[in-house]
Amino acid sequence: MHAPIKQVSWYPDWIATLGSGVLLLAGWTPGPLLAAEAGTSLAISVSVVSNSVLTTLYQARELEISQRDIAQGYVNARSASRFALRTNSRKGYVMTFDPALDVFDAVEVRGLSTQALLGRDGGEVVQRGDFPAALEQDLSFRFYLRSDANPGRYAWPLRLSVRALE
């Protein structure tokens, strides 16, 4: 059998007791050496991305061009587009008008806060301001016809889209 192992101390017991007491008086306690300070603050920043949503309430499907319209050089389309707009932008929004057919040289857009005259390539109309979160718009158009336009019924010649100003 083996003899019991005797613990050997390199220092007297009273030194170990005295050392533990000094550590407790100095404020050291067992546990994490690096604890977070109470009352620490954390700064948080949030950015809200501006957006706009366009909902079509009514859109004319066709543009009818008569011989009389060709003779005067333009055709009016009253209340041809009605839409609801929701936006969280306080700066405003941009309406984009893209041509879908090549039947006009220019188009006048009425019903926005500013009247706009756009070329055959369409364009953008900036609406600046802090608008209500939801609004409805009714747009009318005057299409200045191409010199080679023919009478008839055409699919609606413009596509509308919207984006928020940042």
C-alpha positions as CSV (number, residue, x, y, z in Angstrom):
1,M,0.0,0.0,0.0
2,H,0.9,3.5,-0.5
3,A,1.6,5.9,2.3
4,P,-0.7,8.9,2.5
5,I,0.6,12.0,0.8
6,K,1.5,14.8,3.2
7,Q,0.9,18.4,2.0
8,V,3.9,20.5,2.3
9,S,3.6,24.3,2.5
10,W,6.4,26.6,1.4
11,Y,5.1,29.3,3.8
12,P,3.5,29.2,7.3
13,D,-0.3,29.1,7.5
14,W,-0.5,32.5,9.2
15,I,1.0,34.2,6.1
16,A,-1.7,32.7,3.8
17,T,-4.4,33.9,6.2
18,L,-2.8,37.4,6.5
19,G,-2.5,37.6,2.6
20,S,-6.2,36.7,2.1
21,G,-7.2,39.4,4.7
22,V,-5.2,42.1,2.9
23,L,-6.8,41.2,-0.5
24,L,-10.3,41.5,1.1
25,L,-9.5,44.8,2.7
26,A,-8.2,46.1,-0.6
27,G,-11.6,45.4,-2.2
28,W,-10.7,42.3,-4.2
29,T,-13.2,39.6,-4.2
30,P,-13.3,36.4,-6.2
31,G,-15.0,36.8,-9.6
32,P,-14.3,38.5,-12.9
33,L,-11.3,40.8,-12.8
34,L,-12.8,43.1,-15.4
35,A,-16.4,44.0,-14.7
36,A,-18.4,46.6,-16.6
37,E,-18.9,49.8,-14.8
38,A,-22.5,50.4,-13.6
39,G,-24.3,53.1,-15.6
40,T,-22.5,52.6,-18.9
41,S,-24.3,54.3,-21.8
42,L,-24.7,53.1,-25.4
43,A,-25.4,55.5,-28.3
44,I,-27.8,54.1,-30.9
45,S,-28.4,55.8,-34.3
46,V,-31.4,54.9,-36.6
47,S,-31.8,56.0,-40.3
48,V,-35.2,55.8,-41.9
49,V,-35.0,55.3,-45.7
50,S,-37.4,57.6,-47.6
51,N,-39.8,55.8,-49.8
52,S,-43.0,56.5,-51.9
53,V,-45.7,54.1,-53.1
54,L,-47.9,54.9,-56.1
55,T,-51.3,53.2,-56.3
56,T,-53.2,53.7,-59.6
57,L,-56.9,54.6,-58.9
58,Y,-57.7,55.2,-62.5
59,Q,-55.7,55.2,-65.7
60,A,-57.1,55.9,-69.2
61,R,-56.4,52.8,-71.3
62,E,-56.4,54.6,-74.7
63,L,-55.7,57.9,-76.3
64,E,-58.1,58.7,-79.1
65,I,-56.7,61.0,-81.8
66,S,-59.2,62.6,-84.3
67,Q,-58.5,64.4,-87.6
68,R,-59.5,67.6,-85.8
69,D,-56.8,66.9,-83.2
70,I,-54.2,66.4,-85.9
71,A,-55.3,69.7,-87.6
72,Q,-54.9,71.7,-84.3
73,G,-51.6,69.8,-83.4
74,Y,-52.6,68.5,-80.0
75,V,-55.1,66.3,-78.1
76,N,-56.3,66.9,-74.6
77,A,-56.8,64.0,-72.1
78,R,-58.6,65.4,-69.1
79,S,-58.5,63.5,-65.8
80,A,-56.7,60.6,-67.5
81,S,-54.6,59.5,-64.5
82,R,-55.7,59.4,-60.9
83,F,-53.4,57.9,-58.3
84,A,-52.9,57.7,-54.5
85,L,-49.4,58.4,-53.2
86,R,-48.0,57.4,-49.8
87,T,-44.6,58.8,-48.8
88,N,-42.6,59.2,-45.7
89,S,-40.3,61.8,-47.3
90,R,-40.4,65.3,-45.9
91,K,-38.5,66.6,-48.9
92,G,-41.1,65.5,-51.5
93,Y,-41.1,63.1,-54.4
94,V,-40.3,62.8,-58.1
95,M,-42.8,61.7,-60.7
96,T,-41.3,60.0,-63.8
97,F,-43.2,59.9,-67.1
98,D,-41.9,57.4,-69.6
99,P,-43.3,57.2,-73.1
100,A,-44.8,53.9,-74.1
101,L,-45.6,55.0,-77.7
102,D,-44.1,57.4,-80.2
103,V,-47.2,59.5,-81.1
104,F,-46.2,62.8,-79.5
105,D,-43.4,65.4,-79.7
106,A,-44.2,66.8,-76.2
107,V,-46.7,66.4,-73.4
108,E,-47.9,69.0,-70.9
109,V,-48.8,67.5,-67.5
110,R,-51.4,69.4,-65.4
111,G,-52.5,68.7,-61.8
112,L,-49.3,68.6,-59.9
113,S,-48.1,71.5,-57.9
114,T,-46.2,72.8,-61.0
115,Q,-47.3,72.4,-64.6
116,A,-44.7,70.6,-66.7
117,L,-43.8,70.4,-70.3
118,L,-41.9,67.2,-71.2
119,G,-40.3,66.2,-74.5
120,R,-40.9,63.1,-76.5
121,D,-38.5,61.2,-74.2
122,G,-40.7,61.9,-71.2
123,G,-39.0,63.1,-68.1
124,E,-39.2,63.8,-64.4
125,V,-41.2,66.4,-62.4
126,V,-39.9,67.2,-58.9
127,Q,-42.6,67.9,-56.2
128,R,-40.8,69.5,-53.3
129,G,-42.3,70.0,-49.9
130,D,-43.6,68.2,-46.8
131,F,-46.7,66.6,-48.3
132,P,-49.3,64.6,-46.3
133,A,-48.3,61.0,-45.7
134,A,-51.1,60.0,-48.2
135,L,-52.5,62.1,-51.0
136,E,-54.5,61.7,-54.2
137,Q,-53.7,63.4,-57.5
138,D,-55.7,63.8,-60.7
139,L,-53.7,64.5,-63.8
140,S,-54.7,65.9,-67.2
141,F,-52.5,65.9,-70.3
142,R,-52.1,67.8,-73.5
143,F,-50.2,65.7,-76.1
144,Y,-48.5,67.8,-78.8
145,L,-48.8,65.4,-81.7
146,R,-46.0,64.4,-84.1
147,S,-46.4,65.8,-87.6
148,D,-46.9,62.3,-89.1
149,A,-49.6,61.3,-86.5
150,N,-52.6,59.4,-87.8
151,P,-56.2,59.4,-86.5
152,G,-57.2,56.4,-84.4
153,R,-57.2,54.8,-81.0
154,Y,-53.8,54.2,-79.4
155,A,-52.8,52.4,-76.2
156,W,-52.1,55.0,-73.4
157,P,-48.8,56.5,-74.3
158,L,-47.3,57.2,-70.9
159,R,-46.1,55.1,-67.9
160,L,-45.9,56.8,-64.5
161,S,-43.7,56.0,-61.6
162,V,-42.6,57.7,-58.4
163,R,-39.7,57.8,-56.0
164,A,-39.1,59.7,-52.8
165,L,-36.6,62.6,-52.5
166,E,-33.8,61.8,-50.1
